[in-house]
């Protein structure tokens, strides 16, 4: 791991606790130094107290929007970080105003985790949502995938899985083929509704963690060959 990665600081600003937790965990796993703020006021305070290399800033927050955060930091002469603004709703006026502040990047939800990592450093990752109730299977697959360098988020609650898919455009979602059909349909509908390109991978207790990990790697290799 390079000294640059060890010293790169990133502030995650989002009012949703699950997103803050996921992003800080991913950033930390990638070797960066993450911090988080739960609203615009908290973000302004932290940016005044610290010099972050990057700030992941949610556009829509309860207390103030991302543009107002940028405006106040500019007025306080604390606009030093590289801002990556993230939005779930298209409000052209806000987007234009954010761009006028010279932000570093503008992304729409559901975001690709590896896209953010790529923006911060020139090395792409593969993001995977692992949604399995079986603890042994979930833990085994997660460890193998993480050891291979993939960005893994785990859930065992169906609603949590759907919320993650609405927020982040994962490369893969792995779920139990023995789970209720209505839950599987909800996952697929959510991906379709969000216009995500998340690839669904089904598994169950008949398949070992190593077999699942190898299958993911094979799918990635096949995709590379198609793109070549």
BELKA-V786570 format. One record per residue. N is the residue number from 1. PHI is phi in degrees with one decimal (* if undefined). PSI is psi as a letter, one per 30 degrees, with the letter a starting at -180 (none if undefined). OMEGA is omega in radians with two decimals (* if undefined). Layout:
{{N/PHI/PSI/OMEGA} {N/PHI/PSI/OMEGA}}
This chain:
{{1/*/k/-3.07} {2/-77.0/l/3.09} {3/-62.9/e/-3.14} {4/-62.4/e/3.14} {5/-66.4/e/-3.12} {6/-65.1/e/-3.03} {7/-99.7/f/-3.11} {8/-76.4/k/-3.11} {9/-103.1/k/-3.10} {10/-135.9/k/3.06} {11/-99.8/k/3.11} {12/-100.5/j/-3.12} {13/-114.5/j/-3.13} {14/-158.6/k/-3.11} {15/-79.3/f/-3.12} {16/-93.2/j/-3.08} {17/-57.9/e/-3.10} {18/-64.1/e/-3.14} {19/-69.9/e/3.09} {20/-59.4/e/-3.11} {21/-64.9/e/-3.13} {22/-61.2/e/-3.08} {23/-67.1/e/3.13} {24/-67.2/e/3.10} {25/-63.1/e/-3.14} {26/-64.2/e/-3.12} {27/-62.8/e/3.12} {28/-65.0/e/3.12} {29/-64.4/f/3.13} {30/-83.1/f/3.06} {31/97.3/g/3.11} {32/-90.8/l/3.10} {33/-107.7/j/-3.07} {34/-91.8/l/2.98} {35/-138.7/l/-3.12} {36/-144.9/l/3.07} {37/-137.1/k/-3.03} {38/-91.8/f/3.09} {39/-160.1/l/-3.09} {40/-64.0/e/-3.13} {41/-63.0/e/3.11} {42/-64.2/e/3.13} {43/-64.2/e/3.13} {44/-62.2/e/3.14} {45/-60.2/e/-3.09} {46/-69.4/e/3.12} {47/-69.5/f/3.07} {48/-73.7/e/-3.09} {49/-81.0/f/-3.05} {50/-132.8/l/3.05} {51/-105.6/j/3.13} {52/-90.4/k/3.06} {53/-72.2/e/-3.14} {54/-133.9/k/3.03} {55/-129.6/k/3.04} {56/-90.1/j/-2.95} {57/-115.0/j/3.08} {58/-71.6/k/-3.10} {59/-71.5/e/-3.07} {60/-100.9/j/3.08} {61/-137.4/l/-3.04} {62/-61.3/e/-3.02} {63/-84.2/e/3.09} {64/-162.0/l/-3.13} {65/-83.7/l/-3.08} {66/-61.1/e/3.13} {67/-62.3/e/-3.14} {68/-66.6/e/3.06} {69/-61.4/e/3.12} {70/-61.5/e/-3.10} {71/-63.3/e/-3.11} {72/-69.5/e/3.11} {73/-66.2/e/3.10} {74/-63.0/e/-3.12} {75/-65.2/e/-3.14} {76/-89.3/g/-3.13} {77/58.6/h/3.11} {78/-121.2/g/3.14} {79/-92.5/i/-3.06} {80/-110.5/f/-3.07} {81/-78.6/l/3.00} {82/-92.5/j/-3.03} {83/-94.3/k/3.02} {84/-110.0/j/-3.07} {85/-90.5/k/-3.09} {86/-122.4/k/-3.11} {87/-137.0/k/3.08} {88/-101.5/f/-3.09} {89/-123.8/k/-3.11} {90/-87.4/j/3.03} {91/-120.5/j/-2.97} {92/-56.3/e/-3.12} {93/-62.7/e/3.12} {94/-66.8/e/3.12} {95/-61.6/e/3.13} {96/-63.1/e/-3.14} {97/-65.6/e/3.12} {98/-63.0/e/-3.13} {99/-64.9/e/3.12} {100/-64.7/f/3.10} {101/-82.9/g/3.10} {102/72.7/h/3.13} {103/-63.0/l/-3.06} {104/-77.3/e/3.14} {105/-158.9/l/3.12} {106/-128.8/j/-3.08} {107/-123.4/k/3.10} {108/-107.5/k/3.03} {109/-75.7/k/0.01} {110/-75.6/k/-3.06} {111/-83.3/l/3.01} {112/-88.8/k/-3.13} {113/-57.4/e/-3.10} {114/-68.3/f/3.08} {115/-67.0/e/3.09} {116/-64.3/e/3.11} {117/-61.4/e/-3.14} {118/-64.0/e/3.13} {119/-64.0/e/-3.11} {120/-74.8/e/3.08} {121/-146.3/l/-3.06} {122/-84.8/i/3.10} {123/-159.6/j/-3.05} {124/-79.5/l/3.06} {125/-123.2/l/3.08} {126/-115.9/k/-3.10} {127/-99.6/k/-3.07} {128/-134.7/k/3.00} {129/-97.8/j/-3.09} {130/-105.1/j/-3.05} {131/-111.8/j/-3.11} {132/-140.3/k/3.10} {133/-78.1/e/-3.10} {134/-66.6/j/-3.06} {135/-62.5/e/-3.11} {136/-61.5/e/-3.12} {137/-67.1/e/-3.12} {138/-62.3/e/-3.12} {139/-66.9/e/-3.13} {140/-62.5/e/3.13} {141/-65.3/e/-3.12} {142/-58.3/e/-3.12} {143/-63.4/e/-3.13} {144/-65.8/e/-3.12} {145/-68.4/e/3.13} {146/-65.5/e/3.11} {147/-64.5/f/3.11} {148/-86.8/g/3.07} {149/95.0/g/3.13} {150/-79.9/l/3.09} {151/-93.3/j/-2.99} {152/-113.9/k/2.99} {153/-115.8/k/-3.10} {154/-112.3/k/3.03} {155/-141.5/k/3.01} {156/-121.1/f/3.11} {157/-97.8/k/-3.06} {158/-61.1/e/-3.13} {159/-64.0/e/3.10} {160/-63.5/e/3.13} {161/-63.4/e/3.14} {162/-64.1/e/3.13} {163/-65.0/e/3.10} {164/-61.4/e/-3.11} {165/-68.4/f/3.09} {166/-75.5/f/-3.05} {167/-99.2/e/-3.02} {168/-130.1/k/3.13} {169/-88.3/i/-3.12} {170/-71.6/l/3.02} {171/-70.2/e/-3.12} {172/-137.0/k/2.89} {173/-123.5/k/3.14} {174/-107.5/k/-3.14} {175/-138.3/l/-3.04} {176/-78.2/k/3.12} {177/-68.8/f/3.11} {178/-91.4/f/3.11} {179/-70.8/l/-3.13} {180/-52.6/k/-3.12} {181/-57.4/e/-3.13} {182/-64.1/e/3.11} {183/-73.1/e/3.10} {184/-63.1/e/3.12} {185/-63.1/e/-3.13} {186/-64.3/e/3.11} {187/-63.0/e/-3.12} {188/-67.2/e/3.11} {189/-66.1/e/3.14} {190/-62.8/e/3.12} {191/-61.2/e/-3.13} {192/-66.8/e/-3.12} {193/-62.8/e/-3.11} {194/-83.0/g/-3.11} {195/56.2/h/3.12} {196/-84.0/l/3.07} {197/-107.7/g/3.11} {198/-63.6/k/-3.14} {199/-94.8/k/-3.12} {200/-85.2/k/3.11} {201/-126.8/k/-3.14} {202/-96.2/k/3.07} {203/-150.4/l/3.04} {204/-160.8/a/-3.05} {205/-68.8/f/3.10} {206/-75.6/f/-3.11} {207/-109.5/k/-3.13} {208/-77.2/l/3.08} {209/-54.0/e/-3.13} {210/-64.7/e/3.12} {211/-64.7/e/3.12} {212/-65.5/e/3.13} {213/-59.5/e/3.13} {214/-64.5/e/-3.13} {215/-66.9/e/3.09} {216/-62.0/e/3.14} {217/-62.8/e/3.11} {218/-65.1/e/3.11} {219/-63.5/e/3.12} {220/-65.7/e/3.13} {221/-64.7/e/3.10} {222/-63.0/e/3.12} {223/-64.5/e/3.11} {224/-64.2/e/-3.14} {225/-66.3/e/3.12} {226/-65.7/e/-3.12} {227/-74.8/f/-3.08} {228/-69.7/none/*}}
